[in-house]
Amino acid sequence: MLNLCARLSSGGHIDDLRAYAMRSLSHRARREWNRTEPETLEDDMLVTGDATQHIDCTETLQAIDALPDPQRRVMRLLVAGETSPRAIARATGLPVGTVMSRLARARARLRERLGHCDHGSSR
């Protein structure tokens, strides 16, 4: 909120105050989450879940690691929580269009590799 007040007091214009405040808080939370170290889990802290879900996640992460480097980089940022192509573009220094193109190609390769293509569908 201090950043919001500072922007307003310095003469900065904000079209939608509520949306700007929510986005600022979201970015702040994400920066904090990325800065903190993950907690070490002990065996007794683990919740046993559906093994197939774990296998699916593992296969997906392995498939991401097998992507060409430019696609792997943007997908890893996506997996890490950067959900906006604009945020990924800022993090990588790439144009937004390039990020969107690499994400689209990476998703297509992942669908193909993981067997999620529906070749027989007709639209």
N, C-alpha and C positions, 0 to 999 in steps of 0.2 A: 504494500500500500504506500510505503514511503517513496518508491520509485514512481508510482502513479502521481502522487502529490508533487514530487519534484518536476515531473514532466509538465504538469499543468501550471506550476508556478513559474517555469522557465518560458512560458508562452507557447508550448507545444499544443497542437490541435488534435483532439481525439473525437472522431465522428460518433462512435458508440461507446460510451463510457463503461457500461456494464460488460460488453463483450471484450473490451480492451483489458479491463480488470481481471476477468476470468482467464483470458489467454495469458496475461502476465503471471498470474498465480500458477497456472498449469506449467508454464516454462520454468518457473522457479522450483516447483516441486520436482520436475523431471531432472533439473540440474542437481538437486540435492540427492535424488535417488541414484543418479549416475556417479556421484562423488563418494557415496558411502560404500564400504566394502561389504560384500555379501557375507551373510552369517554362515558359519560352519555348522553343518548339520551332523548330528550324531545318529547312529543307527536307531536308537530308541525314539528319535524325534521324527523319523520318516513315517509317512502315512502310506500304507500299501494301497495302491489303486489298481486300475485296470492295466494289466501288463501289455495289452495290445496298444493302448494309448501311448505308453512309454516307448514301445517299439516304433510306433508311427512317428513320434517326436524325434527319436534318435535317427531314423531313416531320413527324415526331412532335413535335419541338421547336417547329416552326412552328404545329402544331395546338394545342399547349399555350399558346403565346402568343396564340392566337385565342380562348381560353376567356374567359368572364366573369371579371372581376377576382378575386372570392372563390375561385373554383375554380382559377384560374391560380396564385394565391399558394400554396395548399396543394400543388398539383402541382409547382411549382418547388422547394419544400422537399423533396418526395419525390425529385425528380430529383437534388437536391443531396446526398442521402444520408440524410435523415431518414426512416427506414423505419417508425417507430412512430407511430400516430395520437396517442398520448400525448405524444411528443416534439414533434410538430407543434403540438399544442394548447398546450404550454408556450411554444413559440416565437412563436405568434400571439396567445396569450391567449384563445383560443376554447375552448368546452367540447369534450370528446373526441367526443361525439355529433355535434356540428356538423362537426367535421373529417371524421369518417367519412362523413357524408352528402355533404359537398362532394367528397370523394375519389370516392365512388360515382358521383355525377353527372358529375364530370369524366371518369372512365374511360368511362362510357357515351357521352358526347359524343365522346371520342377514338375509341372503336371505330366509332361511326357515321361520323365525319368521315374516318377512315382506311380505311373499307371493311371492317372486321373483324366486321360484324354477320352473324349467321347466321339470317336471317329464316325459312328453311325448315325448321329443325330442330324435331323434336317430342320431348318428353320423356315 
